[in-house]
Amino acid sequence: MKHVFFKPWVGANYGQKDSIFEQKILVLGDSHYADEGDIADGYDGSCDFTTGVMHDYLDQSIKGRWKSTFTKFMNSFVLNSEHEGCSPAELWNSVAFYNYLQVPAGSSIRQTQHFSYTKEKDRNAFLEVVEALSPNIIVSWGNKVWDVMPDSLGYGNYRANEECGEYCCLYPFKNGYLKLIGVTHPSTSYDSAHWANVFTKLGVNA
């Protein structure tokens, strides 16, 4: 994956028989809120910053308001589903997580407005990750990323889902279809119960 700087978190059970999900789910975030000096490996190829963030999230001894973003999102997979009672580690180890922007976008969400989401490098990196991880479902956080999703993943142009076309697209992908779902970014006014109902309707949290 030559265009990827922030390598994706790939849960230990992603795509494995021990995954709590029947399908391979890629969670597509927006960007890392960090200053360049916080990125230990610099810009010399790629780094494991994303994996480090996930390890910090799952470490209960580490506190921070930022953790609510991940918790609110995963609540959508728990509410009204067979996954109630699953631990955060079980949930996040069953999915992959990747941020779209391949540069650190400052230290807060308010700074992302200064970054372009239309750069070819970011799009190519995303396509490389999708090709490598072969998800069945991608859940995209927020409008900035949703608005720059490509018409094709290399196997033909998408079509809107007949039932939920405003936030769900179907892409021809390899030997079948990939489902892309756009949700409100969970760092803002995210309604876990609403999206739990959507996920159930679309067969995401089975």
C-alpha positions as CSV (number, residue, x, y, z in Angstrom):
1,M,0.0,0.0,0.0
2,K,2.4,2.7,-1.3
3,H,0.1,5.7,-0.7
4,V,-0.9,4.7,2.8
5,F,0.8,6.6,5.7
6,F,-1.5,5.8,8.6
7,K,-1.8,2.1,8.4
8,P,-5.2,0.7,9.4
9,W,-6.1,-0.9,12.6
10,V,-7.1,-4.5,11.7
11,G,-8.7,-6.2,14.6
12,A,-7.3,-9.6,15.6
13,N,-10.6,-11.3,14.6
14,Y,-11.4,-9.2,11.5
15,G,-12.6,-11.6,8.9
16,Q,-12.0,-14.6,11.1
17,K,-14.3,-17.2,12.5
18,D,-14.0,-15.7,16.0
19,S,-15.3,-12.3,14.8
20,I,-18.6,-11.4,16.4
21,F,-19.8,-10.0,13.0
22,E,-20.8,-12.2,10.1
23,Q,-19.4,-9.7,7.6
24,K,-16.1,-7.8,7.4
25,I,-16.7,-4.3,8.5
26,L,-14.3,-1.4,7.8
27,V,-14.9,1.7,9.9
28,L,-13.8,4.7,7.9
29,G,-12.9,7.7,10.1
30,D,-12.1,11.3,9.0
31,S,-8.6,12.2,10.3
32,H,-6.2,12.0,13.2
33,Y,-6.2,15.0,15.5
34,A,-2.5,15.3,16.2
35,D,0.3,17.7,15.5
36,E,3.1,16.6,13.3
37,G,5.4,16.3,16.2
38,D,3.2,13.7,17.8
39,I,3.7,11.3,14.9
40,A,6.7,9.4,16.1
41,D,7.7,7.8,12.8
42,G,7.6,11.0,10.7
43,Y,6.9,10.9,7.0
44,D,9.2,8.1,6.0
45,G,6.7,5.7,4.5
46,S,4.0,4.6,7.0
47,C,3.3,4.4,10.7
48,D,1.2,2.5,13.2
49,F,-0.3,5.6,14.8
50,T,-3.9,4.4,14.2
51,T,-3.1,1.1,15.9
52,G,-1.7,3.1,18.8
53,V,-4.8,5.1,19.1
54,M,-6.9,2.0,19.3
55,H,-4.7,0.4,21.9
56,D,-5.0,3.6,24.0
57,Y,-8.8,3.5,23.6
58,L,-9.0,-0.1,24.8
59,D,-6.6,0.6,27.7
60,Q,-9.0,1.5,30.6
61,S,-6.2,3.1,32.6
62,I,-6.0,5.9,29.9
63,K,-8.6,8.5,30.2
64,G,-9.8,11.2,27.7
65,R,-13.0,12.8,26.4
66,W,-12.0,11.7,22.9
67,K,-12.8,8.1,23.8
68,S,-16.6,8.9,23.7
69,T,-16.4,9.2,19.9
70,F,-15.5,5.5,19.6
71,T,-17.9,4.4,22.4
72,K,-20.9,6.2,20.9
73,F,-20.2,4.7,17.5
74,M,-19.9,1.1,18.8
75,N,-23.0,1.5,20.9
76,S,-24.8,1.4,17.5
77,F,-23.7,-2.2,17.1
78,V,-24.8,-3.1,20.6
79,L,-28.2,-1.5,21.0
80,N,-31.2,-3.8,20.1
81,S,-28.8,-6.5,18.9
82,E,-27.3,-9.8,19.8
83,H,-24.1,-8.0,20.7
84,E,-25.4,-6.5,24.0
85,G,-22.9,-7.5,26.6
86,C,-19.9,-7.6,24.3
87,S,-16.8,-5.8,25.5
88,P,-15.2,-2.9,23.6
89,A,-12.2,-5.2,22.9
90,E,-14.5,-7.8,21.4
91,L,-16.2,-5.3,19.2
92,W,-13.1,-3.4,17.9
93,N,-11.1,-6.6,17.4
94,S,-13.8,-7.7,15.0
95,V,-13.5,-4.7,12.7
96,A,-10.9,-2.7,10.8
97,F,-10.5,1.1,11.3
98,Y,-8.9,3.6,9.0
99,N,-8.8,7.4,8.8
100,Y,-9.2,8.9,5.3
101,L,-6.8,11.8,5.5
102,Q,-3.2,10.7,5.4
103,V,-1.8,13.8,7.2
104,P,-2.4,14.7,10.8
105,A,-5.2,17.3,10.8
106,G,-4.1,19.5,13.7
107,S,-5.0,19.0,17.3
108,S,-8.8,19.4,17.1
109,I,-11.8,18.7,14.9
110,R,-12.2,22.4,14.1
111,Q,-8.9,22.4,12.2
112,T,-10.0,19.9,9.6
113,Q,-11.8,22.6,7.6
114,H,-8.4,23.8,6.5
115,F,-7.5,20.5,4.8
116,S,-8.5,19.3,1.3
117,Y,-10.3,15.9,1.1
118,T,-9.9,15.8,-2.7
119,K,-6.2,15.0,-3.0
120,E,-5.4,12.0,-5.2
121,K,-3.0,10.6,-2.6
122,D,-5.7,10.2,0.0
123,R,-8.1,8.7,-2.5
124,N,-5.5,6.3,-3.8
125,A,-4.6,5.3,-0.2
126,F,-8.3,4.6,0.5
127,L,-8.6,2.4,-2.6
128,E,-5.5,0.5,-1.6
129,V,-6.9,-0.2,1.9
130,V,-10.2,-1.4,0.5
131,E,-8.5,-3.7,-2.0
132,A,-6.2,-5.1,0.7
133,L,-8.9,-5.6,3.4
134,S,-11.8,-6.6,1.1
135,P,-14.6,-5.5,3.5
136,N,-18.2,-6.3,2.9
137,I,-19.3,-3.1,4.6
138,I,-17.7,0.3,5.0
139,V,-19.2,2.7,7.6
140,S,-18.0,6.2,6.9
141,W,-17.9,8.9,9.6
142,G,-19.1,12.4,8.6
143,N,-19.9,14.4,5.5
144,K,-16.4,15.4,4.5
145,V,-15.4,11.8,3.7
146,W,-18.8,10.8,2.4
147,D,-18.7,13.6,-0.1
148,V,-15.4,12.5,-1.7
149,M,-16.2,8.8,-2.0
150,P,-15.3,7.7,-5.6
151,D,-17.9,6.6,-8.1
152,S,-16.1,3.2,-8.4
153,L,-13.8,1.0,-6.4
154,G,-12.4,-0.4,-9.6
155,Y,-15.2,-2.9,-10.4
156,G,-18.0,-0.6,-11.7
157,N,-19.9,2.4,-10.6
158,Y,-22.0,2.4,-7.4
159,R,-25.8,2.6,-7.2
160,A,-27.9,4.0,-4.4
161,N,-29.5,1.6,-2.1
162,E,-33.2,1.5,-3.0
163,E,-34.4,1.7,0.7
164,C,-31.8,4.1,2.2
165,G,-30.2,5.8,-0.8
166,E,-29.4,9.0,1.1
167,Y,-26.9,7.3,3.2
168,C,-26.2,3.9,1.6
169,C,-24.6,2.9,-1.7
170,L,-23.9,-0.4,-3.3
171,Y,-20.6,-0.9,-5.1
172,P,-19.7,-3.8,-7.4
173,F,-16.7,-5.3,-5.7
174,K,-14.7,-8.4,-6.6
175,N,-17.3,-11.3,-6.6
176,G,-20.2,-9.4,-5.3
177,Y,-21.2,-6.0,-3.8
178,L,-19.8,-3.8,-1.1
179,K,-22.1,-1.7,1.0
180,L,-21.0,1.8,1.9
181,I,-23.0,3.6,4.7
182,G,-22.5,7.2,5.7
183,V,-23.3,8.2,9.3
184,T,-23.1,11.3,11.3
185,H,-19.5,11.8,12.7
186,P,-19.7,10.4,16.2
187,S,-17.6,13.2,17.7
188,T,-20.7,15.5,17.2
189,S,-24.4,15.0,17.8
190,Y,-24.4,11.3,17.0
191,D,-27.6,9.4,18.0
192,S,-26.5,5.8,18.7
193,A,-30.1,4.5,18.9
194,H,-31.0,6.0,15.5
195,W,-28.0,4.5,13.8
196,A,-28.5,1.2,15.6
197,N,-31.9,1.0,13.9
198,V,-30.4,1.8,10.6
199,F,-27.7,-0.8,11.0
200,T,-30.3,-3.4,11.9
201,K,-32.4,-2.4,8.8
202,L,-29.3,-2.7,6.5
203,G,-28.1,-6.0,8.1
204,V,-24.9,-4.4,9.4
205,N,-24.8,-5.5,13.0
206,A,-25.6,-9.2,12.5
